[in-house]
Amino acid sequence: MALSEGGLQPGTIEDISKRLALWAKRDLSGIVRVEYSSEFSRQRVMQRLRNLLEPQGIAIQELTLPSFQDAETVVQKLIEQLEDVAKNPSTVASVTGFATAFSREMSLSEALRVLNFNRDRYLALPLKQIWWMTPAFMQTAIHAMPDLNSCFVQRLQLTEGVLEEVAGPQLQTADGSTTNIDEARQRAYGLIHQFEAAKNSEAAPTELLTTYVLPALEALSEVGAQKELRDLTQQFEGILSQLKATDSLELADSLERLANLYVEQGRYTEAETLCQKTLNLRKQLLGDEHPAIATSLNNLALVYKFQGRYSEVEPLYQQALNLRQRLLGEAHPHVASSLNNLAELYRSQGRYGEAESLYQQTLAIDRKVYGDEHSTIAIDLNNLAILYESQGRYSEAESLLRQALSLRQRLLGDEHPDIATILNNLAGLYTSQERFSKALPLYQKVLSMRQKLLGDNHPDVASSLNNLAETYRSQGCYDEAESLYQKALSLLQKLQGENHPTVASSLNNLAILYESQGRYSEAEPLLQQSIYITAQTLGEDHPRMAIRYNNLAGLYEKLARFAEAEPLYLRALTDSYQWLGKDHPNTRTIWGNFVSFLRKIIEAGQAEVLSDHPTTQDLLHHLQQD
Amino acid sequence: MVEYRLTRLTSLIDLANKLLDECNGLLKAVCQCQWLFVGEDFDKAGITTDRIEELFITYANIFQELRTHLIINLPIGLYYSDKAPRLPFAGDCSFVIPDTPVYHQDHSANETGRNALTKVLEARMSLDLFEPDQMVRLIVASGGNLRDLFALVNYAADTALLRDANQINAEDASAAIFNLRSDYERRLGQSPFDLAEITYDNKAKRLVEVYNGATEVKIPDRIMYALLNARAIQEFNGKRWFGVHPLVVDILADQERLPRNPTGEVIGGTI
């Protein structure tokens, strides 16, 4: 495994900065194309480039293309901006925003033909230009503007990601719950009451299941009332086992509903068995080429995703997508949903370029199917915005979230849980940019909206308390943060029981607060408990375990308990590498932490406390040579 | 004012021919010359692909019936498309401006082409800036495309400068070749201009056939057009033959679709 900033590996921030500097010092004009996925990395390149060029008297001016314009307007605006920069000799123009510049009225490939045709106009300008393009945009550009592509004097790829913090506010990618917890409880217990009456009148077991038991459990599941859901599921285990034994196709839907309920409760192995059974049942009775098979494949993939078995998820999602495309055509809402699932997976794996292309395809299909004024479009815009945020493309993310918000306000009015979700995500975006004064009032608004609409005892309320706490912590307001973290934790323990992954996350967050305050002895048991619950509920092999180990290792590092920290870092690294891949932001973060840990040990002259693990020793050797 | 509608195209051509005859007659009387018209920029902004196709295919008779000399600079996307056989230009009047060949069809080195490219570089830089053999490696990797060649040399030279060296060595050249290769990998993917989805497997099979010199590939189909448009396959004039771009040959060898020799090289690929 290579060091992320070692030497001058191709595609690193240092490599690209220095290449751009050489070019800018040498050439008088021309265009360089740089492909990038992470805006954070791009900004670092720009910063370094400024430092390298400043002594030579070369300035840089950043230009952003307007959003969603027709191709002629984009070209005109681009030329106007470039001409303006060209008035100052020795200035480099850095152009971004290609991916969102073109209106969707015309296909991107047609729009790029216009960009391509006007190439002589940009090339004739007496200035140096850097054009930044994302991989998804490049995929079309490479075919649609072959002449312009040839004119790029350098074609570089910035592949290095930037280390990110492991802990952060909890975002919701699509929708939160829309149901008030008290109403849901009332509905669930009403159904159970009716179940008793139906049972006494000797209704068939399948009818009892599908009409009363499953809807009651689903009502509790929808509002995240985990503890009651678990209790009630146990109460009906007898009748549910009859369902599990069924071989009837009619009951396949019910089996899947039960599988989803098990997923909600973290009973993944049982859920997997049920999903497999449904899939086999449907294959036997319907054949391989049936839309219901795609649904089964998706459900099974979802179970694997929760278990962190990402390598098994992708082929299933792909199969479901291919099947739906074959059976339903390219422009079908189920195809869009499959594309979205894959995009979510890629985003969670840090494969941003691939995710962007799929999110955009999803949006294009949904626009075709539903038109522009539909709640599905708001979800699509929201999801694309979350991706852009992960990439650090903040202004594009904000523009999409604001579009989604105004669309939802037009459709739902101002007071709706879905509005709260978008506002929550907008606040999360501000937090990522450290614009806390904008984030804080939004988070407060979301909290009060959720309390009013969903009830005080709802998991989304806990999530809001956590986000608010996170914002206070980031600003150093530790007292406010602690009180909110504790409220979130006790609410989650009450709703979901002591042993639940979200409770583990909540303990982790509180521990990080204590660590920020130097309250190490209070942080340690919380991190240990968080590791224990995560292992119990998600399994030892879940990617989240890597984050947990990393955080405890960080604490031990601060306490100078180096010998205890090293195996935890190694475990975190191995797990993250194995489950998420070497390029995932989490793997890079852990790797960066381990490198800085070893540097600290070298400086402290305590290398002898380290083990003879080959990764440790190789890296140590490398760092000692630097 | 006479309104010319498509239904009266014949009348319009007749009228145009009368005008052309008169113009040619006048020019001939003055300087013994005739008019030559050059048509280009058909891929100009604002003219959609459909309209260009309509002009050259649906109304192809315009070009056949006008009594004058015409040179039409055709968008390559149209020339390399299913519609190409319906274009109104005879085979002996159609020319492609090709890249300079760096290999012969039998994969032996094309020294004439390589020397020509060396002269192009020599006119712009001192060849002493290359360690022995490195310049020819970059020439071969460019597939004879001048702009690609300049991009390769720029990248390799900057790599050398970044390690404070005065000459481009083997590693610098390899880094440049690797960097350009990703563009070619991308070009092998589905293009938005392909009318139907063409799987990579089908493309790879065709590339191997072209590499092996199969004669039937001279009759193009949609797979061949996609590969020509992507510049994965290069068309050369003269005896008219097709070759696989050296970077694409490397890609195929890495996928074990083409064999490497014991030293790890694939014939016709980069060196």
Interface residues (C-beta under 8 A of the other chain):
Chain A: L8 P10 D15 K18 R19 L22 W23 A71 E72 V75 S107 L108 S109 E110 R113 V114 N116 F117 N118 M138 Q139 T140 I142 H143 A144 P146 N149 S150 C151 F152 V153 Q154 R155 L156 Q157
Chain B: D41 D43 K44 A45 G46 T48 T49 I76 N145 R147 D148 F150 A151 N154 Y155 D158 L161 L162 R163 A175 F178 N179 L180 S182 D183 R186 R187 G189 S191 P192 F193 N229 A230 R231
